[in-house]
Amino acid sequence: MFKIKLNIEPRLLPSAGAILSVSFFALAIALLAASLIFLTYDIKPVEAYRLFFKGAFGSWYAISETIKRTIPLLLTGIGLAFSFKASVWNIGAEGQILLGAIFGSWIALFSGIPAPFLLIAMFAFGFLGGAVWALVAAVLRSKLAVNEIITSLMLNYVAANIVLYLIHGPWKGQGARGFAYTDTFPESAWLGTIGSTRIPYATLIIGIIIALICYLLISRTTLGYEIRVVGNSIRTARLVGINDFKIALLAMFVSGGLAGLAGVGEVSGIHHLLRHPSHISLGYGYTAIIVAWLARNNPLAVILTAFFFGALVSGGDALRVSLGIPFQLVYVLNGLILFSLIASERLTSYKLSFQRKNEKERR
């Protein structure tokens, strides 16, 4: 007679299969919890997920809207994955998106740069706007030991209020008529879109290229090695002569700059003006944290996770319109996914093994 014994063993280095398995398990738990919330609204979970899938993938228009929402998550998620890899916890991407939008809007409306160079200048200044905003938290962390999570998070609210001041005050459009937004950008400051969709192809291509570049930089270069060492242990990095201050500044600069590019993409490719912060970014800076976490800080994997959350936002809009549920429910689902992923993180450090024993031999 045989007896099966279950063993739980520590895992030194989680495999890709283990990470994927645990991630899917966490997502399943999150969706199960979301089903219970749907039931409190007297909504059948099966019907809710059917409408969600239809709203995200049910037609070419739905797919195009999903891709449109994917682009800012892709750019911002790559930047956060880059900084998280160095254990620099940038939680201020939402504000950095808005600073990129502000700098890009100033170039479009007031700089007077000739049309052929206008978009290039908008992206360059948008990148710098987001990067400089992120460097504030990096410098405070490195020089004064101020926690960058707190400073970067608080700067989000400062950035949002700067946008509100501008659109209600000095930048308010001549034809706004009681509404708060700027004048429309000249057409030379508009990003081209794919066909009749609202997908700016330039930022989509840029995002994919940057994902590849960041992956190669982190995994194939000396600088990437230093980033990984600092991310694993600052003390070890200092012992081997790596300048952790330089790495922290670089991580925040790149992270904030890519979020700034996302902000320029939104005002130039979607809105063609600067408007209320909640319209420029639908919480992309916060959602991108989950995007980077789910990708395990792998820039290439961010392409997939950004698309997943783009579908979540797009499908959530369809649910809100079709079922009349509060839009905050989509944020609740995002939070459930993040909580499930964090809670399941320790599971990747262990593995299950089965041992079959012969009862006669044991005696």
Secondary structure, DSSP 8 states (H G I E B T S, - for coil): -EEEEEEEEE-SS--HHHHHHHHHHHHHHHHHHHHHHHHHTT--HHHHHHHHHHHHHSSHHHHHHHHHHHHHHHHHHHHHHHHHHTT-----HHHHHHHHHHHHHHHHHHS---HHHHHHHHHHHHHHHHHHHHHHHHHHHHHH---HHHHHHHHHHHHHHHHHHHHHTTT--TT-TTS-------GGGS--BSTTSS-BHHHHHHHHHHHHHHHHHHHHSHHHHHHHHHHH-HHHHHHTT--HHHHHHHHHHHHHHHHHHHHHHHIIIIISS---HHHH-SSHHHHHHHHHHHTTT-HHHHHHHHHHHHHHHHHHHHHHHHH---THHHHHHHHHHHHHHHHTGGGGGEEEEEEEEEHHHH-
